[in-house]
Structure formats: structure tokens, C-alpha cells
Amino acid sequence: MDEILKKRRTLQETMNFMAALSAGIEPILGRGASSMTMSAGRSLGRKFSEGAKQTDDLMEAIAEVRRILMQNHCLWGFEPFKPASQSAMIMKNEQGQSQIQLVFRDCMIRQALFRFGHPQQGSLCNMMYGFFAGALESIMGKKATLEIKHAGENACLKVLSVDG
């Protein structure tokens, strides 16, 4: 347990640096900062998932992304969420994409942003959205996006969309 805490502290220090860096580049690059970090995250997600188990099952793919994150010492706690008003965990949207809501609770990015008073939904959040989408694309072989539905102090709710 001490080893995990030590690794987490090291990672948290790095995340604090990244939060400061993202806050600095956003005013300079403007909207381009989010596109740049999304692309970088997507590339990293694809790289991390090169040897991952391939599947067409969305729930299995999500579990594989979790495994990849843990394997690479990324502590990013998330879980599928089904609102009471929704009939199934995975729904189809008007474009025929499969959609699932995910709750992200233990997020080092959110913690780092709050520590420095930076707002959520900026370039650093986009980097992690890109990572998640890139990893899922490698695992499923389909285009994926992760969009924020709600950014909160204790958790964020996101919608994962995967092409049919």
C-alpha cells in the first residue's frame, strides 16, 4: 500500500505541473489548445492499447480500458451509470451510435485543477477524453468520443459514443 501511495504522490505532483502548464497554454493557443491536447491524448490511448484484447462488446471494451489504465499506473476511477429513466445501460442515439454514461469519481486531473483553482473542461480534461477515446478505438476498431455532460467537484458525468 505504501508503494501505491508513493506512486500516486509522484503522479499527483506531475498532474499539478500539467495543470499549471495547461492553464498557461490555453490563453496563448486559445481553442487550439484543446484540439492539440485531445489529439495527443488520443495518440497516447492508442499506443497504450496496442496489445489490448480486441472486442466488439462495449462493456468488455470499457473493462479493457480500465485494465490498461491500471497496468500503466493511471488511477482514474470510473463506472458505467444508468439513470432510472433509461431502459438499458447502453442506448442508441439518432446517428446509430452506441452510447453509455460514465461517472468519473477519482480523477487526478480534477484534483490537480482544483488545487490550483483552474476550471474543468479545459485542455487537460480534453487530453484524458482523447486518451479514453483512442484506447477504445484501438480495442473496438470503431470511432469513439467522450463528452462531458456534467463537471462537478466530486465527480464528472460523461457520455461515451461509439460508432455502430
N, C-alpha and C positions, 0 to 999 in steps of 0.2 A: 504494500500500500504506500509506503514512503517513497518508493521509486516512482510510482504513478504520480504522486503529488509533486515530486521534484520535476518530472517531465512536464506536468501541467503548468507549473510555475514558469518554466522556461518558455513554454509555448505562449503562455499569457503575456510574458514580457515582450515576446515577438509580436503578438497581436496588438499590444499597446503601441509599439513602434509603427505597425501598419496603420493603425487608426490615425495617428498623427500624420503619417505620410499621405493617407488618402484625403485627410482634411486639407492638406497643403496643395495637393494637385487639383482638387476639384475647382477651386476658384480660377486656377490658371488654365486648365484644359476645358472647363465648362462641361457640357453634356458629353463631350468626347471621353471624359474620364470613365464614365460608366460603361461605355461601349468597349473601351480598352480593357478594363478590368474584367468585364464579362467574358471577353474573348480569351484573356489569359486564364481565367478560371476554367472555362470550357476545355481548353487545351490540357490543363493540368488534370482535370477529371478524366479525360480520355487516356492520358498517359498512365495515371494510377490504375485504371481499369483494363489495361491491355490484356492481362491474363485472367480476367474475371470470367465467371461462369456465364454463358450466354443463355438467355431465356426470353420467351415471349410473354411470360406471366408478369404483370406489373407488380404484384405483391412480392414475388420472388426477386424481381429486379431491385426493388426498394431494399429488401433484406441484403442483397449483394452490395449495394451502395454502402449500407451501414457496415458491412464486414470490411469493405475496402477502407473506409474511414478509420475504423478501429485498427486495422492492420498497419495503417500509416500514422498511428498515434494522434488522430484527429478526434477529439471528443466533441461531438456535435449531436446532442440528443434530439431525436425527432421521432414522431409516431404518427400513423395514419389517424384521421379524425373523420367521423361520420356524424353530421348534425342529425338531430332527431327527425327533422322534416325530410330527410333524404332517404330514399328507399334502399339504396345499396351503397357500399363503401366506394366503389368505382362507378362513375357515371359517364355518359357520352354527352359531349356538347354538340352544338349545331353544326360544327365542322367535322363531326365524326371522330374527334379526338377522345381518348380515354382521359378522364380527369379524376384526381383524388386530392383531397385536402390533407395537408400535413401540418402538425403542430411542432414547432421547434422550441424546446424549452431551455436546454442547457447550451447556450450559444456563446462561445468565447468572443465572437465578433461583437455581439450586442453588449456584452460586459465591457469590452475594451472601449467601445464607443461611449457608453455611459460614463466610464471612468474619466474620460476627457471632455464630456459634455457635447460630443458630436451627435448630430441627428442620424437616425437609422435611415435605411433605404438609399444610401449613397453608393459610392463606387466599391467600397469594401464588401458591402452586402451583395452587390452585383457580382463580385468575384466568386463568392460562395454559391450564388444561384447558378452561375456559369459552370462551376465545378460539379454541382449536383446534376445539372442537365447533361454535361459532357460525359460523365460517368454512366448515366442512364442510357445515353445514346449508344455508347460502346457496348453495353450489356444487352440492349434490346435491338440495336440496329435501326432505331427509329428516332426521328427528331423529337426533342423534348424541351419544354420550357418550364421554369419555376417562377411563378409570380406571387408577389406579396398581396395578401388580402387584408391583413391587419398586422401592424407592427406595434408590439406592446412592451411594457417594462419587464414582464415575466415570461412572455412567450410571443412568438410570431406565428400567424396562420398563413400558410402559403397554398397555392393551387398548382399542382403538378399536372401538366398536359402533355400527352404523348400521342403522336400521330397514329392513326388507325392502322 
